[in-house]
Amino acid sequence: MGIASEKLVEGFELPSLSKKVTLDKMKVFSAALGKSIHTDEETAKKSGFPRPLTQGLMYYIYVTEVLVRFFGEDWLRRGKIETAFLKPVFDGDTLSTKVVVNSKHLEGSAERINLDVSCENQRGEIVIAGTATVLVP
């Protein structure tokens, strides 16, 4: 098998990432939206948030970055992910990813790797969670 498949046993945790969310990063990521709950404090407060809210896709990408770094082209060609956004993320939060092998099985001449994925903030609250799967030749 391609990636050192023998180490990808159930419970194996892929190398994680930790990233601090800043308003500057949020503004760059959400610039196309203009003045919004993701870039402007006044707009966020009018919508019921204490301050600008990080766009969910921003931290979804943090999780997929782990998968791309580990599986490379296999992830890009044969990977799938499903997630749910569970808690809001704000400027100043530090997010850490967690990707763990759930199971694996042969699928033809390749191996299907199933993973549990999540991202949590500095308070240990899970802000996004789901599953991913990749077919590794």
C-alpha positions as a printed Julia matrix, in Angstrom:
137×3 Matrix{Float64}:
   0.0    0.0    0.0
   1.1    3.61  -0.63
   1.26   5.35   2.77
   2.85   3.3    5.53
  -0.46   1.51   5.93
   0.69  -0.67   8.8
   0.85   2.38  11.11
  -2.67   3.46  10.19
  -4.3    1.24  12.77
  -7.53   2.09  14.55
  -6.84   4.92  17.0
  -3.81   6.28  15.13
  -3.88  10.09  15.3
  -2.59  12.1   12.36
  -0.28  15.03  13.17
  -2.46  17.91  14.31
  -2.38  21.63  13.63
  -2.94  24.48  16.04
  -3.87  27.91  14.69
  -4.78  31.17  16.35
  -7.71  32.95  14.72
  -7.23  36.7   14.33
  -9.54  39.38  13.04
  -6.95  40.2   10.37
  -7.03  36.58   9.1
 -10.85  36.63   9.23
 -10.95  39.84   7.17
  -8.62  38.4    4.54
 -10.58  35.13   4.37
 -13.97  36.89   4.18
 -12.92  39.99   2.18
 -15.25  39.16  -0.71
 -18.22  39.47   1.67
 -17.45  43.11   2.43
 -18.88  44.44   5.68
 -20.43  41.38   7.36
 -20.73  39.47  10.64
 -17.36  37.96   9.7
 -15.47  41.23   9.25
 -17.23  44.02  11.16
 -17.89  44.32  14.89
 -20.98  46.53  14.56
 -22.62  44.22  12.01
 -21.83  41.19  14.19
 -23.36  42.85  17.27
 -26.51  43.79  15.35
 -26.83  40.11  14.46
 -26.54  39.0   18.1
 -22.86  38.08  18.26
 -20.45  39.64  20.78
 -17.87  40.29  18.04
 -17.13  39.13  14.46
 -17.76  35.43  13.91
 -15.23  33.31  12.06
 -16.58  31.94   8.81
 -17.04  28.16   9.28
 -15.25  27.34   6.06
 -12.09  28.85   7.53
 -11.75  26.24  10.24
 -13.16  23.49   8.01
 -10.06  24.15   5.91
  -7.86  23.64   8.99
  -9.18  20.07   9.25
  -8.79  19.38   5.53
  -5.24  20.78   5.66
  -4.3   17.91   8.0
  -5.74  15.41   5.5
  -3.95  16.98   2.53
  -0.63  17.1    4.39
  -0.88  13.45   5.39
  -2.51  11.79   2.37
  -1.43  14.25  -0.34
  -2.75  13.52  -3.8
  -4.69  10.49  -2.55
  -6.82  12.86  -0.45
  -7.3   15.3   -3.31
  -8.37  12.56  -5.73
 -10.2   10.07  -3.49
 -11.04  11.8   -0.22
 -14.44  12.81   1.16
 -15.4   14.65   4.32
 -18.67  15.41   6.12
 -18.76  17.78   9.06
 -21.11  19.7   11.31
 -20.39  23.11  12.79
 -21.08  22.9   16.53
 -19.89  26.13  18.19
 -19.0   29.61  17.0
 -15.37  30.66  16.68
 -14.21  34.22  17.35
 -11.13  36.4   17.04
  -8.56  35.25  19.6
  -9.62  31.61  19.69
  -6.89  29.01  19.19
  -8.06  25.96  17.29
  -6.48  22.5   17.34
  -7.34  19.76  14.88
  -7.79  16.09  15.66
  -7.95  13.4   12.97
  -8.06   9.79  14.14
  -8.27   6.53  12.17
 -11.64   4.96  12.93
 -11.32   1.86  10.74
  -9.83   0.58   7.52
 -10.61  -2.19   5.08
  -9.56  -3.47   1.69
 -11.54  -2.2   -1.27
 -10.32  -4.01  -4.36
  -6.57  -3.47  -4.55
  -6.76  -0.31  -2.4
  -7.41   0.41   1.24
 -10.31   2.51   2.52
  -9.29   4.57   5.56
 -12.17   5.96   7.66
 -11.41   8.81  10.04
 -13.05  10.85  12.78
 -12.26  14.54  12.39
 -12.71  17.48  14.73
 -11.38  20.85  15.74
 -11.53  22.24  19.25
 -10.9   25.65  20.79
  -8.59  26.52  23.67
 -11.42  25.77  26.15
 -11.64  22.17  24.89
 -14.97  22.79  23.15
 -15.42  20.96  19.86
 -16.33  23.53  17.21
 -16.52  21.2   14.2
 -16.76  17.41  14.0
 -17.44  14.75  11.44
 -15.99  11.92   9.42
 -13.68  11.56   6.48
 -12.73   8.72   4.21
  -9.92   8.25   1.71
  -9.07   5.44  -0.68
  -5.32   4.75  -0.67
  -3.93   2.62  -3.53
